[in-house]
Amino acid sequence: MRSVLYGGTHDADFFSRNGPINIWFNSVGFSRYRNVSEVLELKQVQQDLSAAADSLFSLYDKGKIDEAQNGLGTIEKLSERFLQLLSKLEGKLAA
């Protein structure tokens, strides 16, 4: 996100429904861990991240670069939450 909003190239495939995170949820996450609450919450946070990213990309594409860059705080908070849940899930599955 940050690199795109500061002039880098947007990797549309990564952020698409066919991106690696969505593929993991659809092929592994929900098939193996559908009853683990952290997986469901991770998916929700991932959807929130995707929606926020799409919004910021849209702002950037409309020339509202400062506004898009100011929205990075939302991405950072959601990313932190995602990593916390992932860590919690990893601990739970290792036990």
N, CA, C and O of each residue as an XYZ file, in Angstrom:
380
protein
N       0.814     -1.179      0.000
C       0.000      0.000      0.000
C       0.866      1.255      0.000
O       0.736      2.132     -0.854
N       1.739      1.304      0.973
C       2.549      2.509      1.130
C       3.331      2.811     -0.154
O       3.371      3.957     -0.601
N       3.947      1.792     -0.739
C       4.748      2.038     -1.942
C       3.883      2.558     -3.088
O       4.321      3.423     -3.846
N       2.670      2.044     -3.220
C       1.778      2.505     -4.284
C       1.411      3.971     -4.071
O       1.442      4.767     -5.010
N       1.066      4.322     -2.838
C       0.618      5.682     -2.556
C       1.764      6.696     -2.584
O       1.541      7.905     -2.532
N       2.992      6.181     -2.668
C       4.141      7.075     -2.799
C       4.814      6.906     -4.154
O       6.002      7.186     -4.315
N       4.025      6.439     -5.133
C       4.507      6.411     -6.507
C       4.876      5.065     -7.071
O       5.302      4.981     -8.223
N       4.728      4.002     -6.296
C       5.061      2.667     -6.789
C       3.961      2.103     -7.680
O       2.986      2.784     -7.995
N       4.134      0.876     -8.068
C       3.180      0.212     -8.948
C       2.171     -0.595     -8.144
O       2.534     -1.320     -7.217
N       0.920     -0.462     -8.504
C      -0.162     -1.193     -7.847
C      -0.209     -2.614     -8.389
O      -0.374     -2.811     -9.593
N      -0.069     -3.593     -7.528
C      -0.153     -5.002     -7.908
C      -1.601     -5.448     -7.750
O      -1.986     -5.987     -6.713
N      -2.386     -5.223     -8.775
C      -3.819     -5.509     -8.725
C      -4.088     -6.985     -8.439
O      -5.068     -7.310     -7.769
N      -3.243     -7.875     -8.930
C      -3.443     -9.309     -8.693
C      -3.341     -9.647     -7.212
O      -4.116    -10.459     -6.707
N      -2.392     -9.032     -6.510
C      -2.225     -9.311     -5.090
C      -3.476     -8.924     -4.307
O      -3.876     -9.632     -3.382
N      -4.090     -7.811     -4.673
C      -5.241     -7.300     -3.948
C      -6.568     -7.831     -4.482
O      -7.626     -7.439     -3.988
N      -6.536     -8.703     -5.466
C      -7.771     -9.210     -6.073
C      -8.319    -10.416     -5.314
O      -7.712    -10.905     -4.361
N      -9.471    -10.876     -5.758
C     -10.070    -12.086     -5.174
C      -9.199    -13.311     -5.412
O      -9.305    -14.310     -4.701
N      -8.343    -13.223     -6.415
C      -7.437    -14.325     -6.737
C      -6.049    -14.120     -6.147
O      -5.102    -14.818     -6.510
N      -5.932    -13.162     -5.239
C      -4.658    -12.899     -4.583
C      -4.318    -13.998     -3.594
O      -5.182    -14.796     -3.231
N      -3.072    -14.048     -3.155
C      -2.598    -15.145     -2.304
C      -3.334    -15.274     -0.961
O      -3.517    -16.387     -0.466
N      -3.746    -14.183     -0.385
C      -4.441    -14.275      0.909
C      -5.816    -14.883      0.726
O      -6.211    -15.763      1.491
N      -6.549    -14.428     -0.276
C      -7.871    -15.011     -0.541
C      -7.767    -16.472     -0.941
O      -8.602    -17.287     -0.548
N      -6.762    -16.805     -1.710
C      -6.577    -18.206     -2.110
C      -6.345    -19.069     -0.873
O      -6.894    -20.165     -0.769
N      -5.530    -18.577      0.070
C      -5.281    -19.355      1.284
C      -6.575    -19.561      2.062
O      -6.870    -20.677      2.491
N      -7.349    -18.493      2.247
C      -8.609    -18.645      2.981
C      -9.518    -19.650      2.302
O     -10.111    -20.498      2.968
N      -9.635    -19.567      0.988
C     -10.557    -20.439      0.261
C     -10.062    -21.868      0.109
O     -10.871    -22.795      0.069
N      -8.759    -22.066      0.023
C      -8.265    -23.425     -0.204
C      -7.807    -24.136      1.067
O      -7.903    -25.360      1.154
N      -7.315    -23.394      2.044
C      -6.786    -24.017      3.259
C      -7.543    -23.554      4.504
O      -8.053    -24.366      5.276
N      -7.604    -22.260      4.678
C      -8.156    -21.694      5.905
C      -9.525    -22.212      6.278
O      -9.725    -22.719      7.381
N     -10.472    -22.086      5.360
C     -11.838    -22.496      5.693
C     -12.035    -23.999      5.637
O     -12.906    -24.528      6.328
N     -11.245    -24.705      4.830
C     -11.410    -26.154      4.773
C     -10.839    -26.841      6.016
O     -11.410    -27.819      6.498
N      -9.722    -26.339      6.534
C      -9.092    -26.971      7.704
C      -9.503    -26.358      9.034
O      -9.590    -27.056     10.045
N      -9.754    -25.058      9.032
C      -9.909    -24.342     10.302
C     -11.214    -23.565     10.405
O     -11.278    -22.559     11.111
N     -12.244    -24.014      9.717
C     -13.499    -23.251      9.686
C     -14.126    -23.055     11.057
O     -14.892    -22.111     11.255
N     -13.820    -23.919     11.996
C     -14.409    -23.813     13.341
C     -13.528    -23.036     14.321
O     -13.853    -22.946     15.505
N     -12.438    -22.483     13.846
C     -11.542    -21.713     14.704
C     -11.918    -20.232     14.564
O     -11.828    -19.651     13.482
N     -12.334    -19.649     15.671
C     -12.864    -18.277     15.621
C     -11.869    -17.273     15.048
O     -12.268    -16.325     14.373
N     -10.600    -17.469     15.305
C      -9.593    -16.534     14.796
C      -9.549    -16.510     13.266
O      -9.263    -15.472     12.670
N      -9.830    -17.638     12.636
C      -9.829    -17.678     11.170
C     -10.971    -16.827     10.632
O     -10.796    -16.089      9.662
N     -12.132    -16.927     11.255
C     -13.262    -16.109     10.821
C     -12.978    -14.624     11.033
O     -13.305    -13.794     10.185
N     -12.377    -14.302     12.156
C     -12.044    -12.904     12.423
C     -10.943    -12.415     11.482
O     -10.975    -11.273     11.025
N      -9.973    -13.282     11.195
C      -8.919    -12.931     10.243
C      -9.520    -12.593      8.877
O      -9.122    -11.620      8.237
N     -10.461    -13.390      8.450
C     -11.105    -13.149      7.151
C     -11.818    -11.804      7.163
O     -11.756    -11.070      6.177
N     -12.489    -11.468      8.248
C     -13.178    -10.184      8.337
C     -12.184     -9.029      8.283
O     -12.410     -8.041      7.584
N     -11.097     -9.153      9.016
C     -10.073     -8.103      9.010
C      -9.459     -7.993      7.614
O      -9.183     -6.889      7.143
N      -9.246     -9.120      6.960
C      -8.700     -9.105      5.607
C      -9.667     -8.404      4.649
O      -9.235     -7.642      3.784
N     -10.951     -8.653      4.794
C     -11.942     -7.974      3.952
C     -11.947     -6.471      4.233
O     -12.058     -5.661      3.312
N     -11.825     -6.107      5.506
C     -11.749     -4.685      5.867
C     -10.498     -4.041      5.272
O     -10.539     -2.910      4.787
N      -9.392     -4.774      5.315
C      -8.145     -4.279      4.709
C      -8.299     -4.077      3.209
O      -7.858     -3.063      2.667
N      -8.916     -5.026      2.547
C      -9.117     -4.924      1.101
C     -10.005     -3.732      0.756
O      -9.726     -2.991     -0.187
N     -11.069     -3.555      1.525
C     -11.982     -2.428      1.276
C     -11.264     -1.098      1.501
O     -11.418     -0.165      0.713
N     -10.487     -1.014      2.570
C      -9.740      0.218      2.852
C      -8.706      0.474      1.754
O      -8.535      1.610      1.310
N      -8.027     -0.569      1.325
C      -7.027     -0.422      0.258
C      -7.691      0.047     -1.030
O      -7.184      0.951     -1.694
N      -8.812     -0.553     -1.387
C      -9.531     -0.140     -2.598
C      -9.917      1.333     -2.525
O      -9.809      2.065     -3.509
N     -10.365      1.753     -1.355
C     -10.752      3.147     -1.160
C      -9.557      4.085     -1.349
O      -9.668      5.121     -2.004
N      -8.422      3.712     -0.770
C      -7.224      4.543     -0.897
C      -6.692      4.548     -2.335
O      -6.246      5.584     -2.826
N      -6.738      3.396     -3.006
C      -6.319      3.337     -4.403
C      -7.203      4.247     -5.253
O      -6.721      4.942     -6.147
N      -8.494      4.233     -4.963
C      -9.443      5.069     -5.691
C      -9.134      6.551     -5.488
O      -9.123      7.327     -6.445
N      -8.887      6.934     -4.250
C      -8.522      8.324     -3.964
C      -7.252      8.705     -4.728
O      -7.176      9.775     -5.331
N      -6.274      7.830     -4.693
C      -5.003      8.081     -5.368
C      -5.225      8.254     -6.874
O      -4.695      9.177     -7.492
N      -6.015      7.351     -7.445
C      -6.285      7.408     -8.887
C      -7.027      8.682     -9.281
O      -6.911      9.144    -10.416
N      -7.786      9.250     -8.351
C      -8.526     10.495     -8.617
C      -7.669     11.733     -8.356
O      -8.155     12.861     -8.437
N      -6.398     11.514     -8.045
C      -5.494     12.624     -7.810
C      -5.523     13.167     -6.393
O      -4.894     14.186     -6.108
N      -6.245     12.502     -5.502
C      -6.329     12.930     -4.102
C      -5.240     12.213     -3.299
O      -5.519     11.445     -2.378
N      -4.018     12.487     -3.674
C      -2.867     11.760     -3.141
C      -2.676     11.996     -1.649
O      -2.441     11.050     -0.896
N      -2.774     13.240     -1.220
C      -2.613     13.527      0.215
C      -3.676     12.820      1.039
O      -3.387     12.271      2.102
N      -4.904     12.838      0.541
C      -5.990     12.174      1.254
C      -5.738     10.664      1.341
O      -5.966     10.043      2.379
N      -5.269     10.096      0.248
C      -4.959      8.663      0.230
C      -3.846      8.342      1.214
O      -3.936      7.369      1.962
N      -2.804      9.151      1.215
C      -1.680      8.921      2.124
C      -2.110      9.076      3.580
O      -1.623      8.357      4.452
N      -3.013     10.005      3.842
C      -3.516     10.186      5.211
C      -4.314      8.978      5.693
O      -4.440      8.764      6.899
N      -4.849      8.196      4.777
C      -5.625      7.012      5.130
C      -4.779      5.805      5.499
O      -5.311      4.763      5.881
N      -3.469      5.941      5.386
C      -2.594      4.809      5.706
C      -2.689      4.388      7.165
O      -2.406      3.234      7.489
N      -3.077      5.287      8.043
C      -3.239      4.933      9.459
C      -4.256      3.822      9.646
O      -4.070      2.937     10.481
N      -5.330      3.867      8.869
C      -6.351      2.817      8.930
C      -5.759      1.487      8.504
O      -6.002      0.458      9.134
N      -4.987      1.511      7.439
C      -4.335      0.287      6.946
C      -3.391     -0.267      8.004
O      -3.353     -1.474      8.241
N      -2.633      0.618      8.635
C      -1.684      0.176      9.656
C      -2.389     -0.467     10.843
O      -1.934     -1.495     11.344
N      -3.488      0.118     11.300
C      -4.238     -0.456     12.428
C      -4.817     -1.811     12.065
O      -4.738     -2.756     12.850
N      -5.398     -1.907     10.880
C      -5.954     -3.189     10.444
C      -4.853     -4.227     10.260
O      -5.042     -5.399     10.587
N      -3.717     -3.807      9.744
C      -2.589     -4.731      9.560
C      -2.084     -5.247     10.903
O      -1.769     -6.429     11.040
N      -2.009     -4.371     11.882
C      -1.586     -4.784     13.222
C      -2.560     -5.807     13.793
O      -2.153     -6.811     14.378
N      -3.853     -5.538     13.614
C      -4.876     -6.478     14.107
C      -4.746     -7.824     13.400
O      -4.849     -8.874     14.035
N      -4.522     -7.794     12.096
C      -4.363     -9.014     11.320
C      -3.188     -9.829     11.858
O      -3.301    -11.038     12.056
N      -2.067     -9.161     12.090
C      -0.876     -9.857     12.589
C      -1.083    -10.400     14.002
O      -0.591    -11.481     14.325
N      -1.807     -9.661     14.847
C      -2.116    -10.142     16.198
C      -2.949    -11.416     16.128
O      -2.674    -12.391     16.827
N      -3.965    -11.394     15.278
C      -4.819    -12.581     15.133
C      -4.046    -13.756     14.556
O      -4.238    -14.897     14.976
N      -3.191    -13.487     13.615
C      -2.384    -14.546     13.012
C      -1.476    -15.183     14.053
O      -1.306    -16.402     14.079
N      -0.900    -14.360     14.902
C      -0.037    -14.851     15.975
C      -0.843    -15.698     16.966
O      -0.407    -16.768     17.392
N      -2.007    -15.201     17.314
C      -2.884    -15.936     18.232
C      -3.300    -17.280     17.624
O      -3.320    -18.301     18.310
N      -3.629    -17.265     16.340
C      -4.004    -18.496     15.645
C      -2.842    -19.469     15.611
O      -3.018    -20.662     15.860
N      -1.675    -18.974     15.307
C      -0.479    -19.827     15.263
C      -0.249    -20.488     16.631
O       0.032    -21.685     16.696
N      -0.364    -19.728     17.707
C      -0.197    -20.283     19.039
C      -1.247    -21.319     19.356
O      -0.944    -22.362     19.937
N      -2.469    -21.041     18.982
C      -3.579    -21.955     19.241
C      -3.398    -23.263     18.490
O      -3.644    -24.336     19.041
N      -2.970    -23.182     17.236
C      -2.807    -24.390     16.431
C      -1.571    -25.188     16.821
O      -1.529    -26.401     16.616
N      -0.568    -24.524     17.378
C       0.646    -25.211     17.815
C       0.433    -25.993     19.103
O       1.152    -26.949     19.391
N      -0.570    -25.571     19.876
C      -0.827    -26.215     21.176
C      -1.472    -27.573     21.044
O      -1.744    -28.227     22.051
